Structure formats: C-alpha cells, structure tokens
C-alpha cells in the first residue's frame, strides 16, 4: 500500500484510476463509500471499519464543501473539506480519500468501479430490509450496471452529526461554554 502522506489527506480521482488498474491486476478488492463526515464520531468509525472489512482497500469519497451545502443546507459543513479529508485519512481503516463536488458519488463510482460499494443501512428500501432504495441511492444503479456489489452496513441509531449538533445546541445554546 502507498503512503497516506499527502496534502490535506485527499488524492485525485486521476491518481486513483491509475492505482485501480494496479489493484485489479493484483486481485485486490476495492471498497468505496462516501459521505460528508462533518464531525467524525464513533458511528462513523464503526461504519468505516465495517466497510474496510469488505475488501482489501477502502476509498472514501468525501463531499466537497459546496456539495455538502447543497445536501445539508447553508450552515454545513461545520468543518471544511481539507480538514475533514485529513481526519479521515488518518484513520487506519481508510486507505484513500477523494473529494468530489457533485451531490452524489455516481461519477466517482463509475470512474473507479469498486468491487463493493458500501453505504449505511438507512439507505435500505424498508427498515431492516437488505434491499437498496435506489431512489435515495443512485450510485447503486451504477454499481449494478457493471456487476458490482452494494452492501448496506447497519445504521447505528442515535450516532449522527445531526444528533451531536442538536445536543450541543441544547447544552450550549445559551452561549455559555465551559
């Protein structure tokens, strides 16, 4: 595996395409997941560890600041893309981070064609179901088209950035910080 010592933690999609060719030749299974990862928490870490266990390499597609605002609203992200990439890249289970600028990771998935595309269980067609909600997860159509596999990782209820933000506002909304 190459060194993870790169500026801001992110690599380009072009660099990953070149590496992907080598990984295929070597028979390594590529897993991709993606998200905002605004305030990293234990739910993220467990999710990323489970995603990494599905293959030999884990690439995390990270929503850019602009795409995060388009998805989450004007108040997000709380942490900029370069810093979020740096934090993700520091995790042992993450091999590479790539920042993408679209609302979805369809172009990233099409470009790298991972063996496995992993997302949280909140993208299931029905709660507790293994079937993917392709309306909410358009990347799945791309994966199925080239014969890849989509895996939904069980969602850990109550472990979300939104829940952390609500807790912070509840506890410190009066402006009092200890």
Secondary structure, DSSP 4 states (H G I P E B T S, - for coil): ------GGGB--HHHHHHHHHHHHHTTPPEEEEEE---S--HHHHHHHHHHHTTSSEEEEEEE-HHHHHHHH-TT--SS-HHHHHHHHHTSTT--EEEEE-SSSSHHHHHHH--SEEEEEGGGBSSTT-SSB-TTT-THHHHHHHHT-EEEEEPP-TT-SHHHHHHHHHHHHTTS---
